[in-house]
């Protein structure tokens, strides 16, 4: 039976990678929450009359946390990627996914061919910005 030995440098490298991923994961989580908050701020009034009649709820109870989530998400991501463009493209791509998911599940609006093509083009833009050196 083979024996595996883990060296101290490997453990240190793995620990640093976990710390790096912690910041990226936290950044992505905050951006996800911010995009969801933004979606509900804009579109809850079209689904539920209560939100239309009580817009202050969207402004104060959703707006403040959503703003903080965007700020914190940008801070965590920027601390690792050191590029505003990269952070913004993360926000854009997560936002596109949130709009698709919440619009489909909450509003029961299917993805039309036109919107699907636009979503695909947006994905291509993100891929170009990410992988084109």
C-alpha positions as CSV (number, residue, x, y, z in Angstrom):
1,X,0.0,0.0,0.0
2,X,1.5,3.4,-1.0
3,X,2.3,5.9,1.7
4,X,1.7,9.6,1.1
5,X,3.7,12.3,3.0
6,X,2.5,15.9,3.0
7,X,5.4,18.4,3.3
8,X,5.2,21.6,5.2
9,X,5.6,23.8,2.1
10,X,2.6,22.1,0.5
11,X,0.5,22.6,3.6
12,X,1.5,26.3,3.7
13,X,0.7,26.7,0.0
14,X,-2.7,25.0,0.5
15,X,-3.5,27.2,3.5
16,X,-2.7,30.3,1.4
17,X,-4.9,29.1,-1.4
18,X,-7.7,28.5,1.1
19,X,-7.3,32.1,2.4
20,X,-7.3,33.4,-1.2
21,X,-10.5,31.4,-2.0
22,X,-12.1,32.7,1.2
23,X,-11.9,36.3,0.0
24,X,-13.1,35.3,-3.5
25,X,-16.0,33.3,-2.1
26,X,-17.0,36.0,0.3
27,X,-16.8,38.6,-2.5
28,X,-19.0,36.5,-4.8
29,X,-21.5,35.8,-2.0
30,X,-21.8,39.5,-1.3
31,X,-22.2,40.4,-5.0
32,X,-24.9,37.6,-5.3
33,X,-26.8,39.0,-2.4
34,X,-26.5,42.6,-3.8
35,X,-27.7,41.5,-7.2
36,X,-30.7,39.7,-5.6
37,X,-31.5,42.8,-3.5
38,X,-31.3,45.0,-6.6
39,X,-33.6,42.7,-8.5
40,X,-36.2,42.7,-5.7
41,X,-35.9,46.5,-5.4
42,X,-36.8,46.9,-9.0
43,X,-39.2,44.1,-9.7
44,X,-41.0,43.2,-6.5
45,X,-43.5,46.0,-7.2
46,X,-44.6,44.3,-10.4
47,X,-45.3,41.0,-8.7
48,X,-46.7,42.1,-5.4
49,X,-49.0,45.1,-5.0
50,X,-47.8,45.6,-1.4
51,X,-44.3,46.6,-2.6
52,X,-45.8,49.0,-5.1
53,X,-47.8,50.7,-2.3
54,X,-44.9,50.7,0.1
55,X,-41.9,51.7,-2.0
56,X,-40.1,53.0,1.1
57,X,-39.5,49.4,2.0
58,X,-37.5,48.9,-1.2
59,X,-35.6,52.1,-0.6
60,X,-34.6,51.7,3.0
61,X,-34.9,48.1,3.9
62,X,-33.5,46.7,0.7
63,X,-31.4,49.7,-0.5
64,X,-29.1,50.1,2.4
65,X,-28.1,46.4,2.8
66,X,-27.8,46.0,-1.0
67,X,-25.4,49.0,-1.1
68,X,-23.3,47.5,1.6
69,X,-23.3,44.1,-0.1
70,X,-21.9,45.7,-3.3
71,X,-19.3,47.6,-1.3
72,X,-18.1,44.6,0.6
73,X,-18.2,42.3,-2.5
74,X,-16.0,44.8,-4.4
75,X,-13.6,45.1,-1.5
76,X,-13.2,41.3,-1.1
77,X,-12.8,40.7,-4.8
78,X,-10.5,43.6,-5.5
79,X,-8.2,42.5,-2.6
80,X,-7.5,39.3,-4.6
81,X,-7.7,40.3,-8.3
82,X,-6.5,44.0,-8.0
83,X,-8.5,45.0,-11.1
84,X,-11.7,47.1,-11.2
85,X,-12.5,45.6,-14.6
86,X,-12.4,42.0,-13.2
87,X,-14.5,43.0,-10.3
88,X,-17.1,44.7,-12.5
89,X,-17.2,41.7,-14.9
90,X,-17.8,39.4,-11.9
91,X,-20.7,41.7,-10.9
92,X,-22.0,41.7,-14.4
93,X,-22.0,38.0,-14.9
94,X,-23.5,37.3,-11.5
95,X,-26.2,39.9,-12.2
96,X,-27.1,38.3,-15.5
97,X,-27.5,35.0,-13.8
98,X,-29.6,36.5,-11.0
99,X,-31.9,38.3,-13.5
100,X,-32.4,35.1,-15.5
101,X,-33.1,33.0,-12.4
102,X,-35.3,35.3,-10.4
103,X,-37.2,36.5,-13.5
104,X,-37.9,32.9,-14.5
105,X,-38.8,31.6,-11.0
106,X,-40.5,34.6,-9.4
107,X,-42.1,36.3,-12.4
108,X,-42.7,33.1,-14.5
109,X,-41.2,34.8,-17.6
110,X,-39.4,32.3,-19.9
111,X,-36.2,33.1,-21.7
112,X,-37.2,34.1,-25.2
113,X,-34.9,33.5,-28.2
114,X,-34.0,37.2,-28.4
115,X,-33.1,37.4,-24.7
116,X,-31.3,34.1,-24.9
117,X,-29.1,35.4,-27.7
118,X,-28.4,38.6,-25.7
119,X,-27.5,36.5,-22.6
120,X,-25.2,34.4,-24.8
121,X,-23.5,37.6,-26.2
122,X,-23.1,38.9,-22.6
123,X,-21.5,35.6,-21.7
124,X,-19.1,35.9,-24.7
125,X,-18.2,39.4,-23.5
126,X,-17.3,38.1,-20.1
127,X,-15.3,35.2,-21.5
128,X,-13.4,37.6,-23.8
129,X,-12.6,39.9,-20.9
130,X,-11.6,37.0,-18.7
131,X,-9.4,35.0,-21.0
132,X,-8.1,37.3,-23.7
133,X,-4.6,38.4,-22.5
